[in-house]
Amino acid sequence: MNLTPKRPPVSNDIKHVIDEYKHKARTITCVCGWHGGSEAAPGGRSEWTEHLLAKRGPQR
């Protein structure tokens, strides 16, 4: 019995979610292929947050 969930195929309607997170390196890879940092400077935004804002727009 295989209890590992299967990852759904990526469609053309990419949701921009984390595909891989590396804690020690503090890097994120998005399902769209984007790769960048997850650490924000004090009072600033991380590269990941900037990516989400650029692709999804501001969230409500």
Summary of the structure (lengths in Angstrom):
residues: 60
radius of gyration: 13.7
end to end distance: 41.1
largest distance: 47.8
contacts: 96
relative contact order: 0.17
helix: 17%
strand: 20%
